[in-house]
Amino acid sequence: MKNQRWLSLNFFTFFITYGIYLPYWTGWLVKGKGLSVAEASLIMGFGLLARGLSSLFAFPLASKYWSSQRIILVFTVSSLVATLLYIPSLSFSTLFIVTVIFSAIYPSLLPAIDSTAGALVQKGNIHYGKSRAYGSIGFIISVLIISIVTNFFGEQAILWSMIVGLSLMLLLRFLSTPDLLKVKPTTKERKESLTIRNLWKVKSFPIVLLIVVLLQGSHASYYNFGYIYLQALGAERYYIGMIINVAVIFEILYFLKADHFFKKWQSSSLLLLAASGSTLRWLLLSLIPNVYVFVLSQSLHALSFGVAHYAYIRYITKNLPKQQIPNAQGIYSAVALSFSTAVLTLAGGFLYDFSSRLAFLAMIVCTVPAILIIMMTKKHYEY
């Protein structure tokens, strides 16, 4: 199997499951397991902390001893087993424990696949945006399927769909894998491998990381409460999946053309574009609580998420050696996609109980400082 096709297929299958987890998991805990929004937010918040610790320590450590192929296989099997533990779990305490276990394993598949992408891109002849677009397509298909099955079978179908999706990922592991990803790190490479501490010696890295932490963390209210918020606005359950997919459609369009149209853009310019689009998005959601405005704001997902993510991937592939990519992906997944989102999820849960609109407005506390940081540092550090 060609490297580009392998990467596209792995992004596609992973994001089929991510399309179940990201927009629906909190709603499933509320509607399917009977938790309150605050309880579900607390569980998901601690789950994000577990995800962050796993991505920060477990994934980079595994990368020093296992091949990329084995890492993805182990995480896939473990995720499937952890998902099955949800079936007998009914109480708050058991759901808390299972979610922490599941969150420590399943989301680590994303930096694992992104790291393989970084290695393949550095080798040459691989377009990250093209393959990542297939992931977004998988996300769209997944959200549409879930919107249909939940309409007929209720929220319990969310869990069973995740089990089916992870089973498909496991079957994919039996297909041929690029030789580069089968190579196990040697003892010499482990001794010479760079640590996360070495990343801080790259002067621009802490700044870029801080910016993406702020921008990705600002999605906390959207990821966790978007499904519930749309129901509160009066959207039919069947159409919610379509509304969520509007964001991913624009994300696909961006990733398909990013390697071509943004080839000469600096990472700082991309991040400034992302921060500006993100600020506008959360202002629209909070100030105009309307289904049609929500749909319109979904187009800005290409900026708030897509551009920010692409800018980070471009930055690390151009400025870091191959040995540092797993560390950079691990810390990105831990701090930007987990810790910051965890803190803002906990805060957002309490704000949402007080005022759903306030939970979205609060997200500009992240995006506005990001704009200021970029403006003050982009010329001096040239990232």
FINUTOR-255781 format. One record per residue (C-alpha): residue number from 1; chain; residue in three letters; x, y, z. Coordinates in Angstrom, 2 decimals. Last residue first. Example, Ala and Ser with C-alpha at 12.3 -4.5 7.8 and 13.67 -1.06 7.14 Angstrom:
REM residues 2
REC; 2; A; Ser; 13.67; -1.06; 7.14
REC; 1; A; Ala; 12.30; -4.50; 7.80
//
This chain:
REM residues 383
REC; 383; A; Tyr; 8.19; 31.44; 13.29
REC; 382; A; Glu; 10.27; 34.60; 12.92
REC; 381; A; Tyr; 11.16; 35.06; 16.61
REC; 380; A; His; 11.29; 38.87; 16.73
REC; 379; A; Lys; 8.79; 39.56; 13.95
REC; 378; A; Lys; 6.12; 37.13; 15.18
REC; 377; A; Thr; 6.40; 38.02; 18.88
REC; 376; A; Met; 4.17; 40.98; 19.76
REC; 375; A; Met; 1.45; 40.42; 17.15
REC; 374; A; Ile; 1.32; 36.70; 17.89
REC; 373; A; Ile; 1.01; 37.27; 21.64
REC; 372; A; Leu; -1.79; 39.84; 21.15
REC; 371; A; Ile; -3.80; 37.52; 18.91
REC; 370; A; Ala; -3.43; 34.66; 21.40
REC; 369; A; Pro; -4.56; 36.99; 24.21
REC; 368; A; Val; -7.81; 37.55; 22.24
REC; 367; A; Thr; -8.37; 33.85; 21.61
REC; 366; A; Cys; -8.17; 32.53; 25.17
REC; 365; A; Val; -10.49; 34.89; 27.06
REC; 364; A; Ile; -12.51; 34.67; 23.84
REC; 363; A; Met; -13.78; 31.32; 25.18
REC; 362; A; Ala; -15.85; 33.02; 27.89
REC; 361; A; Leu; -18.44; 34.03; 25.29
REC; 360; A; Phe; -19.24; 30.36; 24.66
REC; 359; A; Ala; -20.02; 29.47; 28.29
REC; 358; A; Leu; -21.77; 32.83; 28.70
REC; 357; A; Arg; -24.32; 31.86; 26.05
REC; 356; A; Ser; -25.27; 28.70; 27.95
REC; 355; A; Ser; -25.96; 30.70; 31.10
REC; 354; A; Phe; -25.69; 29.51; 34.72
REC; 353; A; Asp; -25.57; 25.78; 33.99
REC; 352; A; Tyr; -23.32; 26.61; 31.02
REC; 351; A; Leu; -20.96; 28.60; 33.25
REC; 350; A; Phe; -20.51; 25.63; 35.56
REC; 349; A; Gly; -19.81; 23.28; 32.66
REC; 348; A; Gly; -17.60; 25.86; 30.94
REC; 347; A; Ala; -15.25; 26.07; 33.90
REC; 346; A; Leu; -14.77; 22.29; 33.96
REC; 345; A; Thr; -14.51; 22.21; 30.16
REC; 344; A; Leu; -12.07; 25.15; 30.22
REC; 343; A; Val; -9.72; 23.30; 32.55
REC; 342; A; Ala; -10.00; 20.08; 30.52
REC; 341; A; Thr; -9.58; 21.89; 27.18
REC; 340; A; Ser; -6.33; 23.43; 28.39
REC; 339; A; Phe; -5.10; 20.09; 29.70
REC; 338; A; Ser; -6.22; 17.97; 26.73
REC; 337; A; Leu; -5.87; 19.26; 23.16
REC; 336; A; Ala; -3.27; 21.97; 23.75
REC; 335; A; Val; -1.35; 20.53; 26.73
REC; 334; A; Ala; -1.40; 16.79; 26.21
REC; 333; A; Ser; -1.97; 16.53; 22.45
REC; 332; A; Tyr; 0.62; 19.23; 21.79
REC; 331; A; Ile; 3.04; 17.69; 24.33
REC; 330; A; Gly; 2.73; 14.32; 22.65
REC; 329; A; Gln; 2.99; 15.69; 19.13
REC; 328; A; Ala; 6.18; 17.60; 20.00
REC; 327; A; Asn; 7.64; 14.54; 21.73
REC; 326; A; Pro; 6.69; 12.29; 18.80
REC; 325; A; Ile; 8.24; 14.87; 16.38
REC; 324; A; Gln; 11.52; 15.20; 18.29
REC; 323; A; Gln; 13.31; 12.25; 16.73
REC; 322; A; Lys; 12.47; 13.51; 13.21
REC; 321; A; Pro; 14.33; 16.79; 13.80
REC; 320; A; Leu; 12.33; 19.98; 14.50
REC; 319; A; Asn; 11.84; 23.22; 12.56
REC; 318; A; Lys; 10.07; 22.29; 9.33
REC; 317; A; Thr; 8.00; 19.32; 10.52
REC; 316; A; Ile; 7.27; 21.09; 13.83
REC; 315; A; Tyr; 6.02; 24.34; 12.24
REC; 314; A; Arg; 3.96; 22.68; 9.51
REC; 313; A; Ile; 2.12; 20.54; 12.07
REC; 312; A; Tyr; 1.51; 23.62; 14.24
REC; 311; A; Ala; 0.20; 25.73; 11.35
REC; 310; A; Tyr; -2.05; 22.89; 10.17
REC; 309; A; His; -3.66; 22.63; 13.61
REC; 308; A; Ala; -4.27; 26.38; 13.88
REC; 307; A; Val; -5.60; 26.60; 10.31
REC; 306; A; Gly; -8.03; 23.72; 10.80
REC; 305; A; Phe; -9.28; 24.59; 14.30
REC; 304; A; Ser; -10.39; 28.23; 14.49
REC; 303; A; Leu; -9.99; 28.87; 10.74
REC; 302; A; Ala; -11.75; 25.90; 9.12
REC; 301; A; His; -14.13; 26.00; 12.09
REC; 300; A; Leu; -15.24; 29.44; 10.86
REC; 299; A; Ser; -17.80; 27.85; 8.52
REC; 298; A; Gln; -19.61; 26.60; 11.63
REC; 297; A; Ser; -20.50; 30.20; 12.50
REC; 296; A; Leu; -23.14; 30.23; 9.76
REC; 295; A; Val; -24.82; 27.10; 11.17
REC; 294; A; Phe; -24.87; 28.64; 14.67
REC; 293; A; Val; -26.30; 31.84; 13.17
REC; 292; A; Tyr; -29.10; 29.76; 11.64
REC; 291; A; Val; -29.77; 27.97; 14.94
REC; 290; A; Asn; -29.98; 31.25; 16.88
REC; 289; A; Pro; -28.37; 32.46; 20.08
REC; 288; A; Ile; -26.83; 35.71; 18.70
REC; 287; A; Leu; -24.29; 37.14; 21.18
REC; 286; A; Ser; -22.74; 33.90; 22.40
REC; 285; A; Leu; -22.45; 31.94; 19.16
REC; 284; A; Leu; -21.39; 34.97; 17.11
REC; 283; A; Leu; -18.75; 36.04; 19.64
REC; 282; A; Trp; -17.37; 32.48; 19.75
REC; 281; A; Arg; -16.86; 32.42; 15.97
REC; 280; A; Leu; -15.40; 35.92; 15.67
REC; 279; A; Thr; -12.70; 35.10; 18.20
REC; 278; A; Ser; -11.90; 31.83; 16.40
REC; 277; A; Gly; -11.55; 33.54; 13.04
REC; 276; A; Ser; -9.08; 36.07; 14.47
REC; 275; A; Ala; -7.07; 33.39; 16.26
REC; 274; A; Ala; -6.86; 31.19; 13.17
REC; 273; A; Leu; -5.72; 34.04; 10.91
REC; 272; A; Leu; -3.07; 35.00; 13.47
REC; 271; A; Leu; -1.95; 31.37; 13.62
REC; 270; A; Leu; -1.56; 31.20; 9.84
REC; 269; A; Ser; 0.47; 34.41; 9.83
REC; 268; A; Ser; 2.74; 33.08; 12.61
REC; 267; A; Ser; 3.22; 29.78; 10.76
REC; 266; A; Gln; 4.58; 31.66; 7.76
REC; 265; A; Trp; 2.60; 31.55; 4.52
REC; 264; A; Lys; 4.39; 30.47; 1.34
REC; 263; A; Lys; 2.60; 27.11; 0.88
REC; 262; A; Phe; -0.75; 28.47; 2.07
REC; 261; A; Phe; -2.66; 28.02; -1.21
REC; 260; A; His; -1.14; 24.70; -2.27
REC; 259; A; Asp; -0.58; 22.67; 0.91
REC; 258; A; Ala; -3.79; 24.13; 2.38
REC; 257; A; Lys; -6.05; 23.20; -0.56
REC; 256; A; Leu; -7.47; 19.86; 0.57
REC; 255; A; Phe; -7.07; 20.80; 4.24
REC; 254; A; Tyr; -9.21; 23.94; 3.81
REC; 253; A; Leu; -12.01; 22.27; 1.89
REC; 252; A; Ile; -12.07; 19.48; 4.47
REC; 251; A; Glu; -12.35; 21.98; 7.37
REC; 250; A; Phe; -15.21; 23.72; 5.55
REC; 249; A; Ile; -17.01; 20.38; 5.37
REC; 248; A; Val; -16.10; 19.69; 9.01
REC; 247; A; Ala; -17.85; 22.80; 10.27
REC; 246; A; Val; -21.00; 22.04; 8.25
REC; 245; A; Asn; -20.88; 18.55; 9.74
REC; 244; A; Ile; -22.09; 19.77; 13.12
REC; 243; A; Ile; -25.22; 21.16; 11.43
REC; 242; A; Met; -25.82; 17.87; 9.62
REC; 241; A; Gly; -25.51; 15.91; 12.86
REC; 240; A; Ile; -27.94; 18.29; 14.56
REC; 239; A; Tyr; -30.50; 17.84; 11.79
REC; 238; A; Tyr; -31.92; 14.52; 13.03
REC; 237; A; Arg; -32.12; 15.76; 16.62
REC; 236; A; Glu; -34.29; 18.69; 15.56
REC; 235; A; Ala; -32.83; 22.09; 16.45
REC; 234; A; Gly; -34.78; 24.01; 19.10
REC; 233; A; Leu; -32.06; 26.25; 20.48
REC; 232; A; Ala; -31.82; 23.97; 23.52
REC; 231; A; Gln; -31.15; 21.01; 21.23
REC; 230; A; Leu; -28.39; 23.00; 19.53
REC; 229; A; Tyr; -26.87; 23.79; 22.93
REC; 228; A; Ile; -26.87; 20.11; 23.92
REC; 227; A; Tyr; -24.86; 19.09; 20.83
REC; 226; A; Gly; -22.56; 22.14; 21.11
REC; 225; A; Phe; -21.95; 21.52; 24.81
REC; 224; A; Asn; -18.73; 19.51; 24.98
REC; 223; A; Tyr; -17.00; 20.30; 21.72
REC; 222; A; Tyr; -18.25; 23.89; 21.45
REC; 221; A; Ser; -17.57; 24.72; 25.11
REC; 220; A; Ala; -14.01; 23.37; 24.94
REC; 219; A; His; -13.08; 24.90; 21.55
REC; 218; A; Ser; -11.08; 27.70; 23.24
REC; 217; A; Gly; -8.53; 25.10; 24.33
REC; 216; A; Gln; -7.42; 24.69; 20.72
REC; 215; A; Leu; -6.65; 28.40; 20.35
REC; 214; A; Leu; -5.04; 28.95; 23.76
REC; 213; A; Val; -2.88; 25.83; 23.60
REC; 212; A; Val; -2.07; 26.65; 19.96
REC; 211; A; Ile; -0.64; 30.02; 21.05
REC; 210; A; Leu; 1.29; 28.61; 24.01
REC; 209; A; Leu; 2.87; 25.94; 21.78
REC; 208; A; Val; 3.98; 28.52; 19.21
REC; 207; A; Ile; 5.56; 30.60; 21.97
REC; 206; A; Pro; 7.26; 27.64; 23.65
REC; 205; A; Phe; 8.65; 26.50; 20.24
REC; 204; A; Ser; 10.14; 29.83; 19.11
REC; 203; A; Lys; 13.38; 29.55; 21.07
REC; 202; A; Val; 14.11; 25.89; 20.30
REC; 201; A; Lys; 15.82; 25.07; 23.60
REC; 200; A; Trp; 12.38; 24.35; 25.08
REC; 199; A; Leu; 12.14; 21.26; 22.88
REC; 198; A; Asn; 15.19; 19.77; 24.58
REC; 197; A; Arg; 13.14; 19.20; 27.75
REC; 196; A; Ile; 10.83; 16.91; 25.80
REC; 195; A; Thr; 13.78; 14.57; 25.45
REC; 194; A; Leu; 15.99; 13.87; 22.44
REC; 193; A; Ser; 16.91; 10.33; 21.55
REC; 192; A; Glu; 20.60; 9.47; 21.59
REC; 191; A; Lys; 20.25; 6.64; 24.09
REC; 190; A; Arg; 17.05; 5.43; 22.47
REC; 189; A; Glu; 18.64; 5.66; 19.02
REC; 188; A; Lys; 21.59; 3.54; 20.17
REC; 187; A; Thr; 19.26; 0.89; 21.61
REC; 186; A; Thr; 17.46; 0.74; 18.28
REC; 185; A; Pro; 13.99; 2.16; 17.62
REC; 184; A; Lys; 11.68; -0.45; 16.02
REC; 183; A; Val; 11.10; -0.06; 12.31
REC; 182; A; Lys; 7.60; -0.99; 11.15
REC; 181; A; Leu; 6.64; 2.62; 10.40
REC; 180; A; Leu; 9.34; 3.10; 7.75
REC; 179; A; Asp; 8.23; -0.12; 6.04
REC; 178; A; Pro; 4.83; 1.39; 5.21
REC; 177; A; Thr; 2.04; -0.86; 6.61
REC; 176; A; Ser; 0.16; -3.68; 4.88
REC; 175; A; Leu; -3.35; -4.44; 6.15
REC; 174; A; Phe; -3.94; -6.37; 9.41
REC; 173; A; Arg; -4.10; -3.14; 11.43
REC; 172; A; Leu; -7.19; -2.12; 9.48
REC; 171; A; Leu; -9.21; -4.81; 11.26
REC; 170; A; Leu; -8.49; -3.06; 14.57
REC; 169; A; Met; -9.70; 0.26; 13.21
REC; 168; A; Leu; -12.93; -1.41; 12.09
REC; 167; A; Ser; -13.40; -2.81; 15.62
REC; 166; A; Leu; -12.88; 0.71; 16.96
REC; 165; A; Gly; -15.75; 1.94; 14.79
REC; 164; A; Val; -18.09; -0.90; 15.83
REC; 163; A; Ile; -17.47; -0.23; 19.53
REC; 162; A; Met; -17.99; 3.49; 18.98
REC; 161; A; Ser; -21.29; 2.80; 17.22
REC; 160; A; Trp; -22.40; 0.69; 20.18
REC; 159; A; Leu; -21.75; 3.60; 22.55
REC; 158; A; Ile; -23.63; 6.14; 20.43
REC; 157; A; Ala; -26.57; 3.78; 19.82
REC; 156; A; Gln; -27.52; 4.19; 23.48
REC; 155; A; Glu; -28.51; 7.79; 22.63
REC; 154; A; Gly; -31.78; 6.74; 21.00
REC; 153; A; Phe; -32.54; 3.94; 18.51
REC; 152; A; Phe; -34.25; 5.70; 15.59
REC; 151; A; Asn; -33.05; 9.30; 15.87
REC; 150; A; Thr; -29.84; 8.07; 17.47
REC; 149; A; Val; -29.19; 5.98; 14.34
REC; 148; A; Ile; -29.63; 8.92; 11.97
REC; 147; A; Ser; -27.59; 11.54; 13.83
REC; 146; A; Ile; -24.93; 8.89; 14.46
REC; 145; A; Ile; -24.64; 8.09; 10.75
REC; 144; A; Leu; -24.32; 11.77; 9.84
REC; 143; A; Val; -21.68; 12.34; 12.51
REC; 142; A; Ser; -19.67; 9.33; 11.29
REC; 141; A; Ile; -19.78; 10.31; 7.62
REC; 140; A; Ile; -18.62; 13.83; 8.49
REC; 139; A; Phe; -15.76; 12.57; 10.68
REC; 138; A; Gly; -14.62; 10.17; 7.96
REC; 137; A; Ile; -14.51; 13.10; 5.53
REC; 136; A; Ser; -12.46; 15.06; 8.07
REC; 135; A; Gly; -9.99; 12.21; 8.25
REC; 134; A; Tyr; -9.84; 12.14; 4.47
REC; 133; A; Ala; -8.85; 15.81; 4.61
REC; 132; A; Arg; -5.88; 14.82; 6.78
REC; 131; A; Ser; -4.51; 12.82; 3.84
REC; 130; A; Lys; -4.54; 15.80; 1.47
REC; 129; A; Gly; -3.35; 18.26; 4.12
REC; 128; A; Tyr; -0.32; 16.13; 5.00
REC; 127; A; His; 0.96; 15.84; 1.43
REC; 126; A; Ile; 3.49; 13.01; 1.18
REC; 125; A; Asn; 6.24; 12.88; -1.48
REC; 124; A; Gly; 9.02; 13.23; 1.12
REC; 123; A; Lys; 10.62; 11.43; 4.06
REC; 122; A; Gln; 9.75; 14.43; 6.22
REC; 121; A; Val; 6.08; 13.98; 5.32
REC; 120; A; Leu; 6.21; 10.28; 6.27
REC; 119; A; Ala; 7.69; 11.01; 9.69
REC; 118; A; Gly; 5.17; 13.79; 10.35
REC; 117; A; Ala; 2.28; 11.57; 9.26
REC; 116; A; Thr; 3.48; 8.78; 11.55
REC; 115; A; Ser; 3.46; 11.36; 14.33
REC; 114; A; Asp; -0.10; 12.40; 13.43
REC; 113; A; Ile; -1.17; 8.75; 13.72
REC; 112; A; Ala; 0.28; 8.41; 17.22
REC; 111; A; Pro; -0.86; 11.93; 18.16
REC; 110; A; Leu; -4.44; 10.84; 17.33
REC; 109; A; Leu; -4.28; 7.32; 18.82
REC; 108; A; Ser; -3.52; 8.90; 22.19
REC; 107; A; Pro; -7.23; 9.87; 22.30
REC; 106; A; Tyr; -8.17; 6.21; 23.08
REC; 105; A; Ile; -5.89; 5.37; 26.00
REC; 104; A; Ala; -5.98; 7.81; 28.93
REC; 103; A; Ser; -9.51; 8.87; 27.99
REC; 102; A; Phe; -10.77; 5.27; 28.26
REC; 101; A; Ile; -9.25; 4.82; 31.71
REC; 100; A; Val; -10.57; 8.19; 32.95
REC; 99; A; Thr; -13.96; 7.45; 31.41
REC; 98; A; Val; -14.11; 4.03; 33.08
REC; 97; A; Ile; -13.34; 5.51; 36.50
REC; 96; A; Phe; -15.89; 8.35; 36.24
REC; 95; A; Leu; -18.55; 6.04; 34.83
REC; 94; A; Thr; -17.98; 3.72; 37.79
REC; 93; A; Ser; -18.29; 6.60; 40.27
REC; 92; A; Phe; -21.36; 8.18; 38.64
REC; 91; A; Ser; -23.23; 4.88; 38.63
REC; 90; A; Leu; -24.27; 2.83; 35.59
REC; 89; A; Ser; -21.24; 1.00; 34.19
REC; 88; A; Pro; -22.07; -2.48; 32.80
REC; 87; A; Ile; -21.67; -1.41; 29.14
REC; 86; A; Tyr; -18.97; 1.23; 29.69
REC; 85; A; Leu; -16.30; -1.46; 30.19
REC; 84; A; Leu; -16.66; -2.39; 26.51
REC; 83; A; Thr; -15.10; 0.97; 25.62
REC; 82; A; Ala; -11.99; 0.15; 27.66
REC; 81; A; Val; -11.49; -3.10; 25.72
REC; 80; A; Leu; -11.80; -1.28; 22.38
REC; 79; A; Ser; -9.37; 1.41; 23.49
REC; 78; A; Ser; -6.82; -1.20; 24.61
REC; 77; A; Val; -6.97; -2.95; 21.22
REC; 76; A; Thr; -6.50; 0.34; 19.35
REC; 75; A; Phe; -3.73; 1.62; 21.63
REC; 74; A; Val; -1.77; -1.62; 21.23
REC; 73; A; Leu; -2.14; -1.63; 17.42
REC; 72; A; Ile; -1.24; 2.06; 17.04
REC; 71; A; Ile; 1.91; 1.61; 19.11
REC; 70; A; Arg; 2.85; -1.58; 17.24
REC; 69; A; Gln; 2.78; 0.12; 13.83
REC; 68; A; Ser; 4.70; 3.13; 15.10
REC; 67; A; Ser; 7.51; 0.82; 16.24
REC; 66; A; Trp; 7.99; 0.32; 19.94
REC; 65; A; Tyr; 10.70; 1.28; 22.46
REC; 64; A; Lys; 11.24; 5.05; 22.21
REC; 63; A; Ser; 7.77; 5.73; 20.84
REC; 62; A; Ala; 6.24; 4.02; 23.90
REC; 61; A; Leu; 7.87; 6.66; 26.10
REC; 60; A; Pro; 6.55; 9.50; 23.91
REC; 59; A; Phe; 3.01; 7.98; 24.14
REC; 58; A; Ala; 3.00; 7.25; 27.88
REC; 57; A; Phe; 4.40; 10.59; 29.11
REC; 56; A; Leu; 2.71; 13.66; 27.63
REC; 55; A; Ser; -0.04; 11.88; 25.72
REC; 54; A; Ser; -0.97; 9.81; 28.78
REC; 53; A; Leu; -0.85; 12.81; 31.10
REC; 52; A; Gly; -3.03; 14.82; 28.72
REC; 51; A; Arg; -5.59; 12.08; 28.23
REC; 50; A; Ala; -5.90; 11.65; 31.99
REC; 49; A; Leu; -6.48; 15.39; 32.32
REC; 48; A; Leu; -9.04; 15.19; 29.51
REC; 47; A; Gly; -10.85; 12.43; 31.37
REC; 46; A; Phe; -10.84; 14.63; 34.47
REC; 45; A; Gly; -12.72; 17.26; 32.46
REC; 44; A; Met; -14.97; 14.66; 30.86
REC; 43; A; Ile; -16.09; 13.43; 34.28
REC; 42; A; Leu; -16.62; 16.95; 35.63
REC; 41; A; Ser; -18.48; 17.98; 32.48
REC; 40; A; Ala; -20.74; 14.92; 32.78
REC; 39; A; Glu; -21.50; 15.79; 36.39
REC; 38; A; Ala; -22.19; 19.47; 35.55
REC; 37; A; Val; -24.43; 18.53; 32.61
REC; 36; A; Ser; -26.37; 16.13; 34.85
REC; 35; A; Leu; -25.91; 12.39; 34.43
REC; 34; A; Gly; -28.64; 10.05; 33.17
REC; 33; A; Lys; -26.46; 7.52; 31.34
REC; 32; A; Gly; -27.84; 7.94; 27.81
REC; 31; A; Lys; -28.91; 11.59; 27.83
REC; 30; A; Val; -26.17; 13.12; 29.98
REC; 29; A; Leu; -23.32; 10.66; 29.35
REC; 28; A; Trp; -24.39; 10.52; 25.69
REC; 27; A; Gly; -24.33; 14.32; 25.44
REC; 26; A; Thr; -20.78; 14.35; 26.82
REC; 25; A; Trp; -19.74; 11.71; 24.27
REC; 24; A; Tyr; -21.56; 13.18; 21.25
REC; 23; A; Pro; -19.45; 15.87; 19.55
REC; 22; A; Leu; -15.94; 14.48; 20.15
REC; 21; A; Tyr; -16.45; 10.75; 20.63
REC; 20; A; Ile; -18.65; 9.74; 17.71
REC; 19; A; Gly; -16.88; 11.79; 15.05
REC; 18; A; Tyr; -13.64; 10.63; 16.66
REC; 17; A; Thr; -14.61; 7.04; 15.80
REC; 16; A; Ile; -14.97; 7.84; 12.09
REC; 15; A; Phe; -11.95; 10.08; 12.59
REC; 14; A; Phe; -9.76; 7.06; 13.22
REC; 13; A; Thr; -10.97; 5.27; 10.08
REC; 12; A; Phe; -10.31; 8.20; 7.73
REC; 11; A; Phe; -6.95; 9.19; 9.25
REC; 10; A; Asn; -5.79; 5.59; 8.85
REC; 9; A; Leu; -7.04; 5.41; 5.25
REC; 8; A; Ser; -5.34; 8.70; 4.29
REC; 7; A; Leu; -2.04; 7.62; 5.84
REC; 6; A; Trp; -2.05; 4.27; 4.03
REC; 5; A; Arg; -3.02; 5.94; 0.74
REC; 4; A; Gln; -0.16; 8.44; 0.98
REC; 3; A; Asn; 2.34; 5.71; 1.91
REC; 2; A; Lys; 1.36; 3.42; -0.95
REC; 1; A; Met; 0.00; 0.00; 0.00
//
